Amino acid sequence: MTEKKYKKILVVGDAMLDEYHFGNVDRISPEAPVPVFLETGRVRCTAGGAANVAVNIAAIGIDTDFLSVVGSDENGNKLLALLRSQKVAVEKVVVSKDRPTTCKVRFIGQNNQQVLRVDAEEAADISEEMVDVCIAQAKERIEDYGLLLLSDYKKGLLTEEVTQKLIKLCVQHHIPVFVDVKEKNYHKYRGATLLKPNRKELEWLSGHKTDTVENAIEAAKVLCREAEVSYVLATLGGDGMILIRDGEFVKRAESTASEVYDVTGAGDTSIAYLAAGVVMGQSVEKAVTISNYAAGIQVSKAGTCVVAPGEVMRAMHMDDITVSVSDKVVHIGGISAGKSDMTGDKNGNRDDSKELDFYKTDGVEILEKLRAEGKRLVFTNGCFDILHSGHVSYLQAARSLGDILVVGVNSDESVSRLKGKERPVNSLHDRLQVLEALACVDYVIPFREDTPADLIEKLVPDVLVKGGDYRPESIVGADVVKRNGGEVLVLPFVAGKSTTAVLERLKSQ
């Protein structure tokens, strides 16, 4: 199966090398009232600043180009090597003989507590000659990008001139611009698509108090209007995030962090996931939820590091949000697919406000394109609660009947209605992951109804397959498939292989 290809993201901003020296602090110096740091020899280097944003986007699976300025020094070489190793394209990075690479050296004692930080940097604005070089690099193949992300750390690259030139360039090419802000002057960012300030930055930029969530919302509204941007996403620490669109409050995402260990890199991680989600088809409103979870994971870790999509997926699943980062899981418009199977409140009322299709992929669009290419579409469905060899043999046989095998999977709620309150044994999330891992399965579609009738009506497969002792005419959706010239086939299950048999054996032990 060909992987879905998204447009690239161009990250422009101040690159840094983050270096961590680990050791122990057991005593105070007799020379001065300062701790004595005894190095253990363990050193870790990571990409920091805008470079951290780039590696997080690349880890999500988006092709990422990085434009920055580094020095022609050892730290610059280390940083470029780190970026390449994490699949970030660095051909646009400008190497300067006149500027050192920004480096932050942190000394970490017992329990991963930071003892001291030493910075080496040159924060003066880049030269006019360097401005021209950077703008020329940004213009090169600008049509390849689905989004420009500006990560401003006020280290001299994103001057007001450079920032405005980049924003205007992208406006001309209808490319959204997201900015992780640092400047106190909002004129520098005027005309961008989205600004992401933290609480203090929001107060500076808007000139309004942000001490409460209510005040922060009003400040963000002001900033949205004054800076002439479509969105302001303000991160408020323990108060979560607030999103303003066109000067009006849209949503608040509560903080998901179970504990705050180190806030380093949290802003980078959140805007990386936000940008990736939008490029992969999410609305800004939905991408904010993903971004918020990613930031919550980052603050629970020590230092700057990559937050993997799997970590975000697991965290959201624990909060009853059905997610998938795989291109194999698709959703069909009009079908109640991929919704969270929540238990509801104390009165039994379901809350679908937390519904989220992580990097939503439109199955109809994909399958119609494949059918236009002459591909033969095979569909089957089931609960697939405990996947065994009988299932695998059946699915392999189904796949041999055509070019593309699509598997519909009952939601947890649906399985409980069909099989009893003790089922399913495995959650929808887990069942999807197992099916995704099978080479014979091309696409998986979760659905909440008891039967896939609506799903089959939407897909109209060339071949409808069921396993067992069904009569073809009694299979749900058979009439739709036959009416459109398709086939309905029954494949025998492998004798002695069934989920019920597995459960019975477990009970008897």
LUMGUKE-254449 format. One line per 5 residues: for each residue z, y, x of N, C-alpha, C. Coordinates in steps of 0.05 Angstrom, whole numbers. Each point is the difference from the previous one (the first is absolute). Last residue first. Layout:
Z/Y/X/Z/Y/X/Z/Y/X | ... .
//
This chain:
654/-465/-184/12/-3/27/28/9/0 | -62/7/-75/11/-27/3/14/-5/27 | -46/82/-24/24/-3/-17/13/-27/4 | -82/19/45/22/16/11/26/-3/-16 | -79/-42/-31/10/-13/25/23/15/12 .
-44/38/-74/16/-23/-8/11/-15/24 | -58/73/15/26/9/-10/18/-24/-8 | -89/-17/26/15/10/23/28/7/-9 | -61/-25/-66/9/-23/15/17/9/24 | -40/67/-52/21/-13/-15/11/-24/15 .
-75/45/34/24/16/4/24/-13/-14 | -80/-63/34/4/21/-20/26/15/6 | -64/-92/28/6/26/13/3/21/-22 | -26/-93/-14/27/0/11/8/27/13 | -104/-16/-9/20/-16/-13/27/1/14 .
-73/79/-2/6/-23/17/23/-15/-12 | -66/55/-65/22/5/19/3/-26/17 | -95/30/-48/24/-17/-2/21/9/21 | -74/65/-49/4/-16/25/26/-16/-2 | -77/53/-68/27/-10/3/1/-17/24 .
-66/87/-39/3/-26/12/30/-8/1 | -83/72/-41/29/-6/-2/4/-28/9 | -81/83/14/9/-27/-3/30/-2/-3 | -76/83/-28/16/-12/21/7/-29/-6 | -48/72/-54/-16/-17/17/14/-14/22 .
36/58/-72/-14/16/21/-15/-18/20 | 51/-36/-71/-16/19/-14/-17/17/20 | 66/-62/32/-25/-13/-10/-19/20/-13 | 84/33/29/-16/-9/22/-26/-13/-9 | 64/25/-65/-11/24/13/-19/-8/22 .
48/-68/-45/-21/11/-17/-14/25/13 | 75/-42/43/-24/-17/2/-23/13/-17 | 95/29/9/-22/15/12/-26/-15/2 | 87/-58/-9/0/29/-6/-23/14/15 | -6/-104/-27/9/17/22/-2/29/-8 .
-32/-79/-49/28/9/-7/11/19/21 | -87/-44/6/-1/19/-22/28/11/-7 | -11/-69/69/-12/26/7/1/21/-22 | 75/-75/9/-28/-1/-10/-12/27/5 | 84/-41/60/-10/18/-21/-28/-9/-10 .
68/-35/69/-14/-16/-20/-10/17/-24 | 16/34/106/16/-16/-19/-18/-15/-19 | -17/99/49/7/-26/10/16/-15/-20 | -81/82/-3/28/-7/-4/5/-28/11 | -79/88/4/10/-27/8/30/-3/-8 .
-100/61/-13/29/0/-7/10/-29/4 | -89/64/36/12/-26/-4/30/3/-7 | -53/77/8/-22/-19/-3/10/-28/-5 | 58/88/-31/-8/-15/23/-24/-18/-5 | 49/86/-44/-23/-17/-8/-10/-16/24 .
73/72/-11/-14/-10/24/-26/-14/-7 | 59/36/-68/-7/22/18/-18/-11/23 | 36/-61/-63/-18/19/-14/-10/22/18 | 66/-58/32/-27/-13/0/-20/17/-14 | 88/29/-2/-10/1/28/-28/-12/1 .
49/-4/-80/-10/27/5/-12/2/27 | 40/-83/-21/-23/5/-18/-12/28/6 | 74/-59/42/-18/19/13/-24/8/-17 | 105/-28/-32/-26/-12/7/-17/21/14 | 88/24/-23/4/-29/2/-26/-15/8 .
17/103/34/-3/-15/-26/4/-30/4 | 0/65/73/25/-3/-14/-2/-16/-26 | -54/0/102/-2/10/-28/26/-8/-15 | -53/7/108/23/-6/-17/-4/11/-28 | -72/-33/79/6/21/-20/24/-8/-17 .
-60/-22/99/22/-7/-17/6/22/-19 | -86/-40/71/15/22/-13/21/-12/-19 | -47/-57/62/-11/26/8/15/24/-12 | 21/-109/30/4/20/-21/-10/27/10 | 0/-79/55/-18/-5/-22/2/21/-22 .
57/-2/78/-27/9/7/-19/-3/-23 | 108/18/-7/-19/-21/-1/-29/10/6 | 80/56/-8/-3/-12/27/-20/-23/0 | 26/49/-80/-16/17/18/-6/-14/27 | 59/-41/-62/-28/-3/-8/-18/17/18 .
93/9/13/-9/-27/7/-29/-4/-7 | 40/82/-26/-2/-2/29/-10/-28/9 | 19/16/-92/-25/13/9/-4/-3/30 | 80/-32/-37/-23/-17/-7/-26/12/8 | 80/49/13/-2/-22/19/-24/-18/-7 .
17/73/-58/-5/10/27/-4/-23/20 | 29/-20/-87/-28/6/0/-8/9/28 | 85/-62/0/-8/25/-13/-30/4/2 | 50/-97/-3/-8/20/19/-10/25/-15 | 32/-70/-52/18/-4/23/-6/22/21 .
-19/20/-105/-10/-14/23/22/-4/21 | 35/-25/-79/-25/4/16/-8/29/-2 | 73/-36/-49/6/-6/28/-24/3/18 | -2/13/-97/14/22/14/7/-6/29 | -89/-43/-49/29/0/-4/14/20/18 .
-98/-16/-11/13/-23/13/30/-2/-5 | -60/71/-37/-15/-25/-1/15/-24/9 | 37/89/4/-6/-6/-28/-14/-27/-3 | 19/31/87/25/-6/-14/-5/-7/-30 | -72/31/53/7/-27/8/25/-9/-15 .
-28/90/-9/-18/-18/-14/8/-30/5 | 45/68/47/8/1/-28/-17/-20/-17 | -22/13/92/26/-14/-4/8/-2/-29 | -104/9/15/23/15/10/25/-17/-4 | -99/-45/14/19/10/-20/23/15/13 .
-102/-10/40/27/-10/3/19/12/-21 | -113/-21/30/19/16/-16/27/-13/1 | -88/-2/69/22/-15/-12/17/19/-16 | -106/-12/46/20/19/-10/21/-16/-15 | -86/-19/74/21/-11/-17/21/21/-6 .
-110/-6/34/25/16/0/19/-14/-20 | -85/-39/16/3/15/25/27/15/2 | -18/-97/-55/-13/26/2/5/14/26 | 34/-87/-24/-18/3/-22/-15/27/0 | 71/-30/61/-25/-12/7/-22/3/-22 .
92/28/-11/-14/18/18/-28/-11/7 | 60/-54/-49/-9/23/-17/-17/19/17 | 44/-70/44/-22/-11/-16/-13/22/-17 | 77/21/50/-23/-4/18/-24/-10/-15 | 80/9/-48/-12/26/7/-23/-3/19 .
48/-78/-22/-13/10/-24/-14/27/6 | 54/-39/67/-25/-16/-4/-16/11/-23 | 84/39/14/-18/7/22/-27/-15/-3 | 72/-20/-60/-11/27/-4/-22/6/20 | 48/-79/13/-18/-2/-23/-13/26/-7 .
66/-4/68/-26/-9/9/-20/-4/-23 | 77/71/-18/1/-26/14/-29/-9/6 | 68/89/-36/-27/-8/9/2/-26/16 | 59/46/-79/5/-13/26/-26/-12/9 | -12/58/-69/28/6/6/9/-13/26 .
-87/18/-57/2/-5/29/28/5/10 | -50/15/-89/25/12/9/4/-4/30 | -100/9/-44/23/-17/-2/25/14/8 | -121/0/-4/26/13/-3/22/-20/-2 | -114/22/30/20/-18/-11/26/15/-2 .
-115/18/21/27/9/-8/17/-24/-9 | -97/32/60/15/-22/-12/28/11/-7 | -106/41/25/29/5/-3/13/-23/-15 | -91/22/65/9/-16/-23/30/1/-2 | -75/72/47/22/-19/4/8/-13/-27 .
-69/71/22/-8/-27/-6/22/-21/4 | 3/99/7/-11/-12/25/-9/-29/-5 | 44/49/-68/-26/13/5/-14/-11/25 | 87/-28/-20/-18/-12/-18/-28/12/3 | 69/38/49/-5/-27/10/-20/-14/-18 .
31/83/-27/-17/3/23/-7/-27/12 | 60/2/-71/-27/8/-10/-19/3/24 | 91/-16/18/-14/-24/-10/-28/6/-11 | 57/72/30/-6/-18/22/-17/-24/-9 | 31/61/-66/-19/13/18/-9/-19/23 .
69/-28/-58/-25/0/-14/-22/12/18 | 91/-1/30/-13/-25/1/-28/0/-13 | 61/77/49/-13/-5/-25/-16/-25/1 | 91/33/54/-28/-7/4/-12/-8/-26 | 94/55/45/-14/-12/-22/-30/-4/6 .
89/18/51/-28/2/10/-19/-14/-20 | 86/-20/-34/0/10/27/-28/-1/12 | 40/11/-100/-19/-17/13/-4/11/28 | 82/10/-76/-15/10/23/-19/-21/10 | 84/31/-79/-25/-16/5/-15/13/24 .
84/28/-45/-1/-6/29/-25/-17/7 | 23/27/-90/-5/25/16/-2/-5/29 | 19/-60/-77/-24/-3/15/-7/25/16 | 85/-51/-52/-6/25/13/-25/-4/17 | 50/-51/-92/-14/-2/26/-6/28/10 .
83/-36/-65/-24/15/0/-13/0/28 | 86/-40/-31/-23/-17/0/-27/15/0 | 93/33/6/-8/-5/-28/-26/-17/-1 | 39/28/83/20/-16/-13/-7/-6/-30 | -84/18/62/27/12/1/19/-17/-17 .
-87/-44/51/6/21/-20/28/10/2 | -54/-66/54/17/-11/-21/7/20/-21 | -93/-5/59/27/9/1/17/-11/-23 | -96/-10/55/14/-17/-20/30/8/1 | -90/61/27/25/-12/8/12/-16/-22 .
-107/12/8/24/15/-7/25/-15/8 | -96/-26/8/14/11/23/24/16/-7 | -72/-9/-76/3/-17/24/16/15/21 | -40/6/-101/27/6/9/7/-17/24 | -98/38/-30/16/-24/-1/27/6/11 .
-68/66/-2/4/-8/-28/16/-26/-3 | -50/15/92/6/21/-19/3/-10/-28 | 20/-59/88/-22/5/-19/9/21/-20 | 25/-33/108/9/5/-26/-23/9/-18 | 23/-61/99/-14/22/-13/11/3/-29 .
17/-50/104/12/5/-27/-13/24/-12 | -26/-26/86/-6/-22/-18/12/4/-28 | 12/58/77/-24/6/-15/-8/-23/-19 | 103/24/34/-23/-16/5/-24/8/-17 | 93/31/-1/-16/15/18/-26/-15/7 .
75/5/-87/-16/-17/19/-16/18/17 | 88/-2/-80/-18/13/19/-16/-21/15 | 76/23/-86/-19/-20/10/-20/14/18 | 104/22/-22/-26/13/-1/-20/-20/12 | 101/-6/-6/-16/-9/-23/-26/15/-4 .
63/5/75/7/18/-21/-18/-5/-25 | -11/-51/77/28/-3/-5/9/19/-22 | -88/6/32/3/-24/-16/30/-5/-7 | -23/69/59/-7/7/-27/3/-24/-19 | 15/-13/92/20/18/-11/-6/8/-29 .
-62/-54/48/25/-15/-6/21/18/-13 | -81/39/29/-5/-17/-22/25/-15/-8 | 1/53/77/0/16/-24/-3/-17/-24 | -6/-43/82/27/10/-4/2/16/-26 | -85/-29/29/16/-22/-11/29/8/-5 .
-61/61/44/-4/-2/-29/17/-23/-13 | 36/46/91/-22/-18/-9/-2/-1/-30 | 36/75/74/9/-14/-24/-23/-16/-11 | 23/39/103/-19/-5/-21/14/-14/-23 | 53/68/67/-12/-26/0/-19/-3/-23 .
80/68/54/-26/-1/-12/-12/-28/3 | 108/8/-2/-23/12/14/-26/-2/-15 | 72/-64/-35/6/18/23/-26/10/13 | 16/-27/-108/-6/-11/26/8/20/22 | 3/15/-96/19/-22/5/-4/-12/27 .
-57/68/-37/26/12/7/21/-21/5 | -89/-26/-28/0/12/27/28/10/8 | -17/-34/-88/2/-21/20/2/12/28 | -13/58/-72/26/-12/-2/4/-22/20 | -84/41/-8/19/17/14/28/-11/-1 .
-67/-46/-48/-5/-2/29/19/17/16 | 1/6/-95/12/-25/10/-4/-3/30 | -40/74/-40/30/3/-2/13/-26/10 | -94/3/-9/8/16/22/31/2/2 | -40/-41/-75/-3/-17/24/11/14/24 .
-3/50/-78/19/-21/-3/0/-19/24 | -65/68/-7/26/11/7/21/-22/-2 | -89/-16/-28/4/-3/29/27/11/9 | -28/11/-90/8/-28/5/5/-4/30 | -30/86/-27/25/-6/-14/10/-29/6 .
-85/31/31/22/11/16/27/-8/-12 | -78/-66/-21/5/28/-5/22/9/18 | -61/-82/34/23/8/-17/-1/30/-7 | -64/-50/59/-5/2/-29/23/7/-18 | -11/-7/100/-5/-26/-11/-1/0/-31 .
19/78/50/-26/-8/10/-7/-28/-12 | 86/34/-19/-21/17/-13/-28/-9/8 | 75/-42/41/-1/-7/-28/-23/15/-14 | 21/22/89/-14/-25/-2/-3/-9/-29 | 49/79/19/-28/3/6/-16/-26/-4 .
94/-3/-10/-11/16/-21/-30/3/4 | 50/-43/66/-4/-17/-23/-12/15/-23 | 21/50/77/-20/-21/7/-6/-17/-24 | 69/63/-5/-26/12/-4/-23/-19/7 | 90/-29/12/-5/6/-28/-28/12/-5 .
32/-18/89/-5/-25/-15/-8/6/-29 | 27/71/57/-26/-11/8/-7/-24/-16 | 85/38/-14/-22/17/-11/-27/-10/8 | 75/-43/37/-2/-6/-29/-22/17/-13 | 32/-1/97/-25/-12/-9/-3/-5/-30 .
97/11/36/-23/5/17/-24/-14/-11 | 93/-1/-33/-21/12/-15/-25/5/16 | 83/-75/0/-13/19/18/-23/12/-15 | 65/-53/-46/8/-5/27/-11/20/19 | 24/-16/-110/-15/17/19/11/-4/28 .
-5/-66/-94/16/14/20/-18/16/18 | -36/-35/-77/27/-12/-5/20/11/20 | -93/46/-41/14/-9/25/27/-11/-7 | -68/42/-59/3/-29/0/15/-11/24 | -9/99/-63/2/-13/26/4/-30/-3 .
-51/52/-79/27/-3/11/0/-14/28 | -76/61/-49/4/-27/10/27/-2/12 | -53/68/-75/20/-3/21/3/-29/7 | -83/66/-49/19/-22/1/19/3/23 | -59/72/-37/-12/-25/-9/20/-23/0 .
-6/117/-4/15/-23/9/-13/-26/-13 | -58/91/22/18/-12/-20/13/-25/10 | -69/54/46/22/18/-6/20/-10/-21 | -75/-52/34/-11/25/-12/23/18/-10 | 43/-84/26/-29/0/-1/-9/25/-15 .
91/-49/55/-10/22/-16/-31/-1/0 | 91/-68/25/-29/5/1/-7/22/-20 | 91/-43/60/-10/12/-24/-30/7/4 | 81/-73/44/-23/17/2/-6/13/-27 | 99/-37/42/-27/-11/-5/-22/20/5 .
98/9/13/-9/7/-27/-28/-10/-5 | 44/-8/86/13/-17/-20/-8/5/-28 | -63/48/61/21/-17/11/11/-19/-21 | -75/59/-17/27/12/-3/22/-18/10 | -115/26/1/19/-22/5/28/13/2 .
-96/31/-51/23/7/16/19/-23/3 | -107/26/-26/18/-23/-1/23/7/19 | -84/53/-55/22/3/19/18/-25/-4 | -110/28/-28/25/-14/-1/20/10/21 | -86/42/-14/2/-16/-25/27/-13/-3 .
-16/96/50/-5/-28/5/3/-15/-26 | 15/98/30/-26/-8/-12/-7/-29/7 | 80/57/22/-17/-12/21/-27/-9/-11 | 65/37/-60/-5/20/21/-19/-11/21 | 29/-58/-71/-17/22/-10/-7/20/23 .
57/-73/20/-25/-11/-10/-19/23/-8 | 89/22/23/-16/-7/24/-28/-10/-9 | 64/15/-68/-8/25/13/-19/-5/23 | 39/-74/-40/-19/12/-18/-11/26/12 | 70/-42/44/-25/-15/5/-22/11/-19 .
88/34/-10/-11/8/26/-28/-13/5 | 49/-28/-76/-10/27/-4/-13/11/26 | 42/-83/5/-23/-2/-17/-12/27/-4 | 81/-5/46/-22/-9/17/-26/-3/-17 | 80/22/-44/-9/23/16/-24/-9/18 .
41/-68/-50/-12/20/-18/-11/24/15 | 50/-65/47/-27/-10/-7/-14/19/-18 | 69/44/66/2/-20/-21/-28/-10/-6 | 10/62/69/26/-14/2/3/-21/-21 | -71/68/29/-6/-28/-6/25/-17/0 .
-40/112/-7/21/-19/7/-9/-28/-9 | -74/74/27/19/-6/-21/20/-21/9 | -81/33/46/19/22/-1/20/-3/-22 | -76/-58/34/0/12/-27/17/25/-2 | -9/-51/82/-27/6/-9/0/15/-27 .
83/-31/40/-14/20/18/-26/9/-13 | 46/-70/-43/15/26/-3/-13/22/16 | -33/-87/10/-7/10/-27/13/27/-5 | 22/-48/78/-27/12/2/-9/12/-27 | 81/-49/3/3/26/15/-27/14/2 .
1/-86/-42/16/20/-15/1/27/14 | -84/-54/25/26/-11/-6/16/23/-13 | -110/-9/-9/23/11/15/25/-16/-5 | -110/-9/-14/24/-16/-2/22/13/18 | -100/23/-57/19/7/21/25/-17/-3 .
-112/-3/-33/28/-7/-4/17/9/24 | -93/25/-10/3/-14/-25/30/-5/-6 | -36/88/56/1/-29/3/4/-13/-27 | -1/96/14/-25/-13/-7/-1/-30/5 | 67/62/56/-13/7/-25/-26/-15/-5 .
68/1/75/-8/-24/-13/-15/6/-26 | 36/69/57/-13/-18/19/-12/-24/-14 | 54/64/-45/-28/8/3/-15/-18/18 | 96/-5/-16/-17/-17/-16/-30/7/2 | 86/8/69/-21/17/-12/-19/-17/-16 .
71/-34/56/13/15/-21/-19/17/-17 | -21/-98/53/0/29/3/15/13/-23 | -19/-94/5/22/7/18/4/31/2 | -51/-91/-63/3/28/9/23/3/19 | -75/-72/-34/29/-2/5/7/25/15 .
-88/-19/-66/12/13/23/30/-6/1 | -105/-32/-42/29/-2/-3/12/11/25 | -101/5/-52/16/6/24/29/-2/-7 | -105/-37/-41/28/10/-4/14/3/27 | -107/11/-17/19/-19/11/28/10/-4 .
-94/38/-17/15/-12/-22/18/-22/10 | -54/64/53/-10/-28/-3/15/-16/-21 | 21/92/19/-29/0/-1/-11/-28/-5 | 92/11/16/-7/10/-27/-30/-1/-4 | 33/-21/85/3/-22/-19/-6/9/-28 .
-2/65/68/-20/-20/6/1/-23/-20 | 67/66/-2/-25/10/-11/-23/-20/4 | 84/-20/38/2/-1/-29/-27/9/-12 | 8/7/93/-1/-28/-8/1/-3/-31 | 11/85/40/-28/-9/4/-3/-29/-10 .
86/38/-2/-17/12/-20/-29/-9/3 | 63/-27/65/7/-12/-26/-19/10/-22 | -7/37/88/-9/-28/-1/4/-12/-28 | 34/87/15/-29/0/2/-11/-29/-3 | 93/13/4/-10/9/-26/-31/-1/0 .
42/-68/66/4/28/-3/-10/8/-28 | 20/-93/47/-7/10/-27/8/29/-3 | 17/-40/85/-27/-8/-8/-8/12/-27 | 88/12/45/-22/15/11/-27/-7/-9 | 90/-34/-26/-2/-4/29/-25/12/11 .
42/-13/-95/1/25/14/1/-3/30 | -16/-68/-70/27/0/14/4/26/16 | -68/-47/-83/7/23/16/28/-2/11 | -86/-58/-42/28/-5/6/9/21/20 | -84/-22/-75/9/18/21/30/-4/4 .
-89/-57/-44/29/4/0/8/16/25 | -91/-26/-67/9/12/25/30/4/-2 | -76/-69/-52/23/18/0/6/10/28 | -74/-58/-20/9/3/-28/23/20/-2 | -85/-13/76/29/1/-6/5/4/-30 .
-86/-2/51/12/-26/0/28/-1/-11 | -56/80/15/-6/-14/-26/12/-28/-1 | 2/57/78/21/7/-19/-4/-14/-27 | -42/-3/96/1/-21/-21/22/6/-21 | 11/68/71/-17/-23/6/4/-23/-21 .
51/83/3/-25/2/-15/-17/-25/4 | 82/12/49/6/-5/-29/-26/-1/-16 | -4/22/92/7/-28/-4/5/-7/-29 | -15/90/23/-25/-15/4/5/-30/-4 | 74/57/0/-15/4/-24/-27/-16/1 .
54/1/78/13/-15/-22/-16/2/-26 | -29/51/75/-4/-28/5/12/-17/-23 | 13/93/-1/-28/-6/-5/-5/-30/4 | 85/32/22/-4/3/-29/-28/-9/-7 | 23/8/91/9/-24/-11/-3/-1/-31 .
-21/79/46/-19/-21/8/8/-27/-12 | 58/72/-11/-23/3/-17/-21/-21/6 | 100/-27/24/-19/21/7/-23/2/-19 | 100/-35/-30/-22/-9/17/-20/23/4 | 105/18/-17/-25/-5/-14/-21/-9/19 .
101/-22/26/-17/24/-3/-26/-7/-14 | 75/-60/28/-4/7/-28/-17/25/-4 | 28/-85/70/-12/26/2/-8/8/-28 | 77/-76/44/-22/9/-17/-11/27/9 | 83/-81/5/-18/12/20/-25/7/-16 .
111/-29/-23/-28/6/-7/-15/12/23 | 93/-65/-24/-12/19/19/-29/3/-6 | 99/-37/-48/-29/1/-1/-9/21/20 | 93/-68/-22/-12/24/10/-30/-1/-4 | 60/-65/-38/19/15/16/-11/27/9 .
-16/-77/-85/-13/18/19/22/17/14 | 10/-102/-42/7/28/-5/-13/17/22 | 3/-101/-18/-25/16/-3/6/29/-6 | 65/-68/24/-5/2/-29/-23/19/-5 | 32/16/96/8/-22/-17/-6/6/-30 .
-55/65/57/23/-15/8/5/-24/-18 | -87/66/33/12/-14/-23/23/-18/10 | -69/89/26/19/-19/12/17/-12/-23 | -104/51/7/26/-3/-14/16/-22/14 | -90/71/14/15/-22/12/28/-1/-13 .
-104/43/-19/28/1/-8/15/-25/10 | -97/61/21/15/-26/2/29/6/-8 | -110/44/5/27/3/-10/15/-27/0 | -78/27/70/4/-15/-25/29/4/-9 | -47/77/60/12/-27/2/1/-13/-28 .
-74/74/37/23/-4/-17/11/-28/4 | -78/33/46/17/24/0/26/-3/-17 | -77/-61/10/13/1/26/21/22/1 | -39/-60/-87/1/26/13/15/-3/27 | -56/-60/-83/18/-2/23/-1/26/16 .
-21/-33/-107/-8/17/22/21/-2/22 | -35/-66/-86/23/12/14/-10/15/25 | -55/-55/-61/1/29/-5/24/14/14 | -15/-96/3/-23/13/13/0/31/-4 | 61/-77/-30/10/24/16/-23/15/13 .
31/-76/-85/-22/10/17/7/26/13 | 65/-84/-32/-6/28/-6/-22/9/19 | 49/-88/-3/-25/3/-15/-5/29/-10 | 71/-36/59/7/-1/-28/-24/9/-18 | -4/-2/96/11/-26/-6/7/-3/-30 .
-31/84/34/-21/-20/0/10/-28/-8 | 63/69/11/-16/5/-23/-23/-21/-2 | 56/-1/76/15/-9/-24/-17/3/-25 | -35/33/81/0/-29/0/15/-11/-25 | 0/92/15/-27/-9/-8/-1/-30/-1 .
80/38/31/-3/6/-28/-28/-10/-10 | 21/-5/93/17/-19/-16/-6/3/-30 | -41/62/58/-12/-27/3/15/-21/-17 | 37/86/6/-24/1/-16/-14/-27/1 | 74/12/55/8/-2/-28/-24/0/-18 .
-15/13/92/8/-27/-5/8/-3/-30 | -68/78/18/24/-9/14/7/-28/-9 | -62/80/-29/-11/-20/18/22/-10/18 | 18/38/-103/-4/7/28/-13/-22/16 | -17/22/-107/20/-12/18/-6/8/28 .
-29/24/-110/-2/7/28/23/-13/15 | -58/-28/-96/24/14/11/-7/8/28 | -36/-63/-89/-9/23/15/25/16/9 | -32/-105/-42/22/19/8/-12/22/17 | -29/-81/-80/-8/15/24/22/20/6 .
-7/-97/-60/13/25/5/-10/12/26 | -13/-79/-85/-11/9/25/9/28/5 | 59/-67/-60/-20/21/-2/-10/7/28 | 73/-61/-24/-26/-12/-1/-23/20/-3 | 100/5/17/-5/-5/-29/-28/-13/-3 .
28/32/84/14/-25/-6/-4/-8/-29 | -34/83/33/-16/-23/10/13/-26/-8 | 47/78/-20/-23/-2/-17/-17/-24/8 | 74/21/54/9/-10/-26/-24/-3/-19 | -15/39/84/5/-29/3/10/-12/-26 .
-15/95/4/-25/-15/3/5/-30/2 | 74/59/-3/-14/0/-26/-25/-18/2 | 46/16/78/15/-19/-16/-12/-1/-28 | -33/64/60/-9/-27/8/14/-22/-16 | 24/92/-8/-24/-7/-15/-10/-27/7 .
94/5/34/-14/23/-12/-23/-9/-17 | 24/-72/72/17/18/-16/-17/24/-10 | -3/-110/43/-15/24/-6/17/18/-18 | 49/-66/71/-15/0/-26/-16/25/-3 | 63/-66/76/-17/23/-5/-15/-3/-26 .
94/-40/57/-21/-5/-20/-15/26/-5 | 73/-55/74/-14/24/-8/-21/-7/-20 | 90/-42/62/-17/-4/-24/-11/27/-9 | 65/-12/71/-27/-5/9/-20/-5/-23 | 95/28/-1/-3/-29/2/-27/-8/11 .
69/92/11/-26/-11/-9/0/-31/4 | 80/74/-17/-7/-21/19/-25/-15/-10 | 54/100/-15/-20/-19/-12/-8/-20/22 | 87/70/-23/-15/-13/22/-18/-21/-13 | 43/94/-47/0/-29/3/-17/-9/24 .
56/94/-2/-25/-11/-11/0/-30/4 | 59/82/32/6/-15/-24/-25/-9/-14 | 9/10/109/-2/18/-23/5/-16/-25 | 13/-39/85/-10/26/9/-2/20/-22 | 26/-93/-9/22/15/11/-9/28/9 .
-45/-60/-82/-3/7/28/25/16/9 | 4/-75/-78/-6/29/3/-1/6/30 | -21/-100/-49/21/18/11/-11/29/1 | -50/-78/-33/27/-11/0/22/20/9 | -109/-18/-34/18/22/6/28/-10/-3 .
-107/-45/17/28/-1/-10/15/25/8 | -112/-23/-19/22/-4/19/27/-1/-14 | -119/19/-7/24/-13/-12/21/-6/22 | -89/69/-21/14/-14/21/26/-11/-11 | -102/38/-39/28/-7/-6/11/-16/24 .
-86/72/-31/9/-20/19/30/-4/-4 | -96/44/-47/28/-4/-4/10/-22/18 | -87/72/-3/9/-26/8/30/-1/-3 | -79/62/-53/23/-3/17/4/-29/8 | -75/79/-50/7/-27/8/24/0/19 .
-42/66/-82/13/0/26/9/-28/7 | -84/13/-68/26/12/4/11/-5/28 | -75/-40/-79/-1/21/20/28/11/3 | -59/-89/-45/27/12/4/-3/20/23 | -69/-53/-73/2/15/25/27/13/1 .
-43/-89/-55/17/23/0/0/12/28 | -77/-64/-57/20/3/21/17/25/-6 | -46/-64/-77/-7/22/19/23/3/20 | -12/-96/-42/7/26/-9/-9/21/20 | -24/-108/-31/-1/20/21/7/28/-12 .
18/-112/-22/-7/26/-11/3/21/22 | -24/-102/24/23/17/-5/-10/27/-12 | -49/-98/-11/-1/25/15/23/18/-7 | -4/-111/-2/0/24/-17/0/25/18 .
//
